[in-house]
Amino acid sequence: MLLEQHPVKTADNRALDSGITFLAVCLMVVSLGALARMPLDAALLHIVLVTAFAFLLFYGMVEMHRWGRPGRMIWMFGASAVWVADMTVSAVAVYWVFILFFVALRAFDSWLGYAWMAVCLAVSVAMQIPAGLTLGGVMGPALSAVVVIAINTAFSTITRVSRERQQLIDELLSTRDRLAETERAAGVAQERERLAHEIHDTVAQNLSSIQMLLHAAERDVRALDVDPALVEQPLRKMEAARRAASNNLAETRAMIAALAPAPLSEASLRDALTRVAGEFGAAGGVEIGVEVDGDPVPLPMRVEAGLLRIAQGAVSNVVAHADATVARITLTYAPGEVRLDVVDNGRGFDVGAQALKPSGLGHLGLDAMRSRAAELGGRLEIESAPGGPTALSVAIPVRINQTMDEEATR
């Protein structure tokens, strides 16, 4: 049976509790050994008092952590009273003061514990006066008090050091995890940048070369002195191949921009959108304009990056699928939110039917834009119909994202 720790303490003193319990059991056995030299009536009273003290001691040691200070004081008064009563019956009971010293410091982790020790020490000495006080009778309890204080102080110091060491270990583990996460993020960013460069230097460059070669071949064919009817079919196929290369180039550039949204690190969000509109418009032959409504406000970097990538995906779809001639990107700063709208005059599509297709068959880009908007706490909406224009809109709550960024910074 182990002594429960004071509710204010959080360290584990089970070794000390086990020692106190073992000491109490030994003293109870020694006290019962004194029955051999006692009269019957005194022996019976001694048994009752030893039993009462043992019950109060062990019950209180287990349950005192549930009591408040008044409850622990009542319990200590009861145990001390039984101890004093048994000292009038058996002189051996004076050694119980050793137990009471430990329990007082465990029950009252303050000046009250030391005051209770002083009272118990005085009582143990005073009870020996009628039989004749000796130096050993004084030094025994006094040295016991000093030993108990020293042991309690040592265990308290060990407990405090162990707690501080555990806190340090926890901080080191937390720092290691943060460092690993930072290194992982840096590695991911570096790999994304490498992939963007590889795609730009290989696929994008080759598609550009294909476009130029097709333009040159088309000019050479038109320059031939042959019947136009004979070259009409080859020219039509060249134009189809050139358009396919142009569309693929636009999508490749969108992939590059999604992997490394560098414009944000060099200019404002408006400038980045303007640059994206110019690049996609030139590649796809679409006139793409950019407008900004409202007073621009500073946005968290992740919000700007998310809006830029959504705009890139939307414009890429316009260039690749809409057969549009004009498109417009509108960035609106409203109280508490920022909204991005992309509108084109293309052939449109059935939004409901598109959503029913399996993932990857025509709407993977839309799903990616929806997921990106959801990550920022916003929602993406699309309005379109076959044969009509298409409007894509996403609204992002700025205040929520600013709060999240501040908490992450702290």
C-alpha positions in Angstrom: 0.0 0.0 0.0 1.6 3.3 -1.1 1.2 6.7 0.3 -0.6 8.9 -2.2 1.1 12.1 -3.2 0.0 15.6 -2.2 -2.5 16.9 -4.7 -0.4 20.0 -5.4 2.7 17.9 -6.3 2.9 16.3 -9.7 6.2 14.3 -9.4 6.2 10.6 -8.7 7.5 9.8 -5.1 6.6 6.1 -5.1 10.0 5.0 -3.7 9.6 7.3 -0.7 6.0 6.2 -0.3 7.1 2.6 -0.3 9.7 3.3 2.3 7.2 5.1 4.6 4.8 2.1 4.3 7.5 -0.4 5.1 8.6 1.7 8.1 5.0 1.9 9.4 4.5 -1.9 9.1 7.8 -2.6 11.0 6.9 -0.2 13.8 3.4 -1.7 14.1 4.9 -5.2 14.4 7.4 -4.0 17.0 4.6 -2.3 18.9 2.6 -5.6 19.0 5.7 -7.4 20.2 5.4 -5.4 23.5 2.2 -7.3 24.4 4.3 -10.1 26.0 5.2 -7.9 29.0 1.8 -6.1 29.4 -1.2 -7.0 31.7 -4.2 -8.3 29.9 -6.3 -5.2 30.1 -3.5 -3.0 28.9 -2.6 -5.5 26.2 -6.2 -5.4 24.9 -6.2 -1.6 24.9 -2.9 -1.5 23.2 -4.2 -3.9 20.5 -7.2 -1.6 19.9 -5.1 1.5 19.7 -2.5 0.0 17.4 -5.3 -1.3 15.1 -7.0 2.2 15.2 -3.7 3.9 14.4 -2.8 1.5 11.6 -6.3 1.9 10.1 -6.2 5.7 10.3 -2.6 5.8 8.9 -3.1 3.6 5.9 -6.6 4.8 5.0 -5.4 8.4 5.2 -2.3 7.7 3.2 -4.4 6.3 0.4 -7.3 8.8 0.4 -5.8 12.1 1.7 -5.1 13.3 -1.9 -8.9 13.5 -2.3 -9.3 15.7 0.8 -8.8 19.4 1.2 -6.6 20.9 3.9 -9.3 20.8 6.6 -9.9 17.1 5.9 -6.2 16.3 6.2 -5.9 18.3 9.4 -8.8 16.3 11.0 -7.1 13.1 9.9 -3.8 14.2 11.4 -5.5 15.2 14.6 -7.1 11.8 14.9 -3.9 9.8 14.2 -1.9 12.0 16.6 -4.6 11.6 19.3 -4.4 7.8 19.0 -0.6 8.0 19.1 -0.7 10.0 22.3 -3.2 7.7 23.9 -1.1 4.6 23.1 2.1 6.3 24.6 0.3 6.2 27.9 -0.1 2.4 27.5 3.2 1.4 25.9 6.5 3.3 25.7 7.3 1.7 22.4 4.6 3.9 20.8 6.9 6.9 21.1 8.7 5.6 17.9 5.5 6.2 15.9 6.6 9.9 15.8 9.0 8.9 13.0 5.9 8.0 10.9 4.0 11.1 11.8 7.0 13.3 10.8 6.9 11.8 7.3 3.2 12.0 7.0 3.0 15.6 8.2 5.4 16.7 5.4 3.5 14.7 2.9 0.1 15.9 4.0 1.1 19.6 4.3 3.8 20.6 1.8 4.3 24.0 3.5 5.2 25.6 6.8 2.2 23.7 8.4 4.0 20.4 7.9 7.1 21.6 9.8 4.9 23.2 12.5 3.2 19.8 13.0 6.6 18.1 13.2 7.6 20.5 15.9 4.4 19.9 17.9 4.8 16.1 17.6 8.5 16.4 18.7 7.5 18.4 21.7 4.7 15.9 22.6 7.1 12.9 22.3 9.6 14.6 24.7 6.9 15.7 27.1 5.4 12.3 27.4 8.7 10.9 28.7 9.0 13.4 31.6 6.9 11.4 34.1 9.1 8.3 33.7 12.3 10.4 33.7 13.6 12.3 30.8 17.0 11.2 29.4 19.4 12.6 26.8 18.5 9.7 24.5 14.8 10.4 24.9 15.4 13.9 23.6 18.0 13.2 21.0 16.1 10.2 19.4 13.0 12.2 18.3 15.1 15.3 17.5 17.5 13.3 15.2 14.5 11.5 13.7 13.1 14.9 12.8 16.3 16.0 11.2 16.6 12.8 9.2 13.0 13.0 8.0 13.6 16.6 6.9 16.8 15.7 5.1 15.2 12.7 3.3 12.1 14.7 2.3 14.3 17.5 1.0 16.5 15.0 -1.0 13.4 13.4 -2.6 11.9 16.8 -3.4 15.1 17.9 -5.1 15.3 14.7 -7.1 11.7 15.1 -8.1 12.2 18.7 -9.2 15.3 17.8 -11.2 13.5 14.9 -12.8 10.6 17.1 -13.7 12.9 19.8 -15.2 14.8 17.1 -17.1 11.6 15.7 -18.5 10.5 19.2 -19.6 13.9 19.7 -21.3 13.5 16.3 -23.1 10.0 17.3 -24.2 11.3 20.6 -25.5 14.2 18.9 -27.3 11.8 16.4 -28.9 9.5 19.2 -29.9 12.4 21.2 -31.4 13.6 18.1 -33.3 10.1 17.5 -34.7 9.9 21.2 -35.8 13.3 21.0 -37.3 12.4 17.8 -39.2 9.2 19.4 -40.5 11.1 22.5 -41.6 13.7 20.4 -43.4 11.0 18.3 -45.0 9.2 21.5 -46.2 12.4 22.9 -47.5 13.1 19.6 -49.3 9.6 19.6 -50.8 10.0 23.2 -52.0 13.4 22.5 -53.5 12.1 19.4 -55.3 9.1 21.4 -56.6 11.4 24.1 -57.9 13.6 21.4 -59.6 10.6 19.8 -61.2 9.4 23.2 -62.4 12.8 23.9 -64.0 13.0 20.5 -65.6 9.5 20.8 -67.1 10.3 24.3 -68.3 13.6 23.3 -69.9 12.3 20.1 -71.6 8.5 19.8 -72.2 7.8 23.6 -72.5 10.8 24.3 -74.7 10.0 21.3 -77.0 6.4 22.4 -77.3 7.5 25.9 -78.2 9.9 24.5 -80.8 7.0 22.4 -82.3 4.9 25.5 -82.6 7.7 27.4 -84.4 8.4 24.5 -86.7 4.8 24.2 -87.6 4.6 28.0 -88.3 7.6 27.7 -90.5 6.3 24.6 -92.3 3.0 26.4 -92.9 4.7 29.4 -94.4 6.8 27.1 -96.7 3.8 25.2 -97.9 1.9 28.4 -98.6 4.9 29.7 -100.6 4.8 26.7 -102.9 3.6 27.4 -106.5 0.9 24.7 -106.4 -2.8 24.6 -106.6 -4.2 25.8 -103.2 -6.7 23.0 -103.2 -3.9 20.5 -103.0 -2.4 22.0 -99.8 -5.6 22.9 -98.0 -5.8 19.5 -96.3 -2.1 19.5 -95.1 -2.5 23.1 -93.9 -5.6 22.2 -91.9 -3.7 19.4 -90.2 -0.8 21.7 -89.4 -3.1 24.2 -87.9 -4.7 21.5 -85.7 -1.3 20.3 -84.6 -0.2 23.8 -83.9 -3.3 24.5 -81.8 -2.8 21.2 -79.8 0.8 22.2 -79.2 -0.4 25.7 -78.0 -2.9 24.2 -75.6 -0.4 21.7 -74.2 2.1 24.5 -73.8 -0.5 26.6 -71.8 -1.2 23.6 -69.5 2.5 23.0 -69.1 3.1 26.6 -68.1 0.2 26.3 -65.6 1.9 23.2 -64.1 5.2 25.2 -63.8 3.4 28.1 -62.2 1.6 25.8 -59.8 4.9 24.2 -58.7 6.7 27.5 -58.2 4.5 30.6 -57.9 7.6 32.9 -58.1 5.7 36.0 -59.2 4.5 36.5 -55.6 8.0 36.8 -54.3 8.8 39.6 -56.8 5.6 41.7 -57.0 2.1 42.2 -55.7 -0.8 39.8 -56.3 -2.2 42.1 -58.9 1.1 42.1 -60.8 1.4 38.4 -60.5 -2.1 37.9 -61.9 -1.3 40.4 -64.7 1.8 38.4 -65.6 -0.1 35.1 -65.6 -2.8 36.6 -67.8 -0.2 37.9 -70.2 1.6 34.5 -70.5 -1.6 32.4 -70.9 -3.2 35.0 -73.2 -0.1 35.0 -75.5 0.1 31.2 -75.5 -3.6 30.6 -76.2 -4.5 33.6 -78.3 -7.0 34.9 -75.7 -7.4 38.5 -74.6 -7.2 38.2 -70.8 -7.7 41.4 -68.7 -7.1 41.9 -65.0 -9.1 44.3 -62.7 -8.9 45.1 -59.0 -11.8 46.5 -57.1 -11.6 47.9 -53.6 -8.7 49.0 -51.6 -5.9 46.4 -51.6 -5.1 45.1 -48.1 -2.1 43.0 -47.0 -2.9 39.3 -47.3 -1.2 36.3 -45.8 1.3 34.7 -48.2 -0.6 31.4 -48.2 -3.8 33.3 -49.3 -2.0 35.1 -52.1 -0.4 31.9 -53.3 -3.7 30.0 -53.2 -5.5 32.7 -55.1 -2.7 32.9 -57.7 -2.8 29.1 -58.2 -6.6 29.1 -58.5 -6.4 31.8 -61.1 -3.7 29.9 -63.0 -5.9 26.8 -63.0 -9.0 28.7 -64.2 -7.1 30.6 -66.9 -5.5 27.3 -68.1 -9.0 25.8 -68.4 -10.1 28.8 -70.4 -7.2 28.5 -72.8 -7.4 24.8 -73.2 -11.1 24.0 -73.2 -13.3 27.1 -73.5 -12.5 28.2 -77.1 -12.9 31.8 -75.7 -11.6 35.0 -77.3 -11.9 37.2 -74.2 -11.5 36.5 -70.5 -11.3 38.7 -67.4 -9.8 38.2 -64.0 -11.3 40.3 -61.2 -9.8 40.6 -57.8 -12.1 42.2 -55.2 -11.1 43.4 -51.8 -14.3 43.4 -49.6 -14.6 43.9 -45.8 -13.5 40.6 -44.2 -12.9 38.7 -47.4 -11.1 38.8 -50.8 -12.9 37.4 -53.9 -11.4 36.2 -57.2 -13.6 36.0 -60.3 -12.6 34.5 -63.7 -15.1 35.1 -66.5 -14.8 34.1 -70.2 -17.0 34.2 -73.3 -16.3 30.6 -74.3 -18.6 27.7 -75.2 -19.4 26.8 -71.6 -20.3 23.4 -70.2 -22.8 21.5 -68.0 -21.5 22.0 -64.5 -23.7 19.2 -63.0 -22.8 16.7 -65.6 -19.1 17.5 -65.2 -19.2 16.8 -61.5 -20.6 13.3 -62.1 -17.6 12.2 -64.1 -15.0 10.0 -62.4 -12.1 12.0 -60.9 -9.5 12.7 -63.5 -11.9 12.5 -66.5 -12.2 16.2 -67.2 -12.5 17.9 -63.8 -9.3 17.0 -62.0 -8.3 20.7 -62.2 -11.6 21.9 -60.8 -11.3 19.5 -57.9 -7.8 20.8 -57.2 -9.1 24.4 -57.2 -12.0 23.5 -54.9 -9.6 21.7 -52.5 -7.2 24.7 -52.5 -10.1 27.1 -51.7 -11.3 24.8 -48.9 -7.9 24.8 -47.4 -8.1 28.5 -47.1 -11.5 28.4 -45.5 -13.3 29.5 -48.7 -15.6 28.0 -51.3 -15.4 27.9 -55.1 -18.5 28.3 -57.2 -18.9 27.9 -61.0 -21.7 29.2 -63.2 -21.9 27.9 -66.8 -24.1 26.3 -69.4 -23.4 24.7 -72.8 -23.1 27.4 -75.4 -22.9 30.2 -72.8 -20.1 32.0 -70.9 -18.5 30.6 -67.8 -17.9 32.4 -64.5 -15.7 31.0 -61.7 -15.8 32.7 -58.3 -14.0 32.0 -55.0 -14.2 34.0 -51.8 -11.6 33.7 -49.0 -12.2 35.0 -45.4 -9.2 37.2 -44.7 -9.6 37.6 -41.0 -9.6 33.9 -40.3 -6.5 33.3 -42.4 -4.7 36.3 -40.7 -5.5 34.8 -37.3 -4.3 31.4 -38.3 -1.0 32.9 -39.7 -0.5 34.9 -36.5 -1.0 31.8 -34.3 1.4 29.8 -36.6 4.0 32.6 -36.3 3.7 32.6 -32.5 
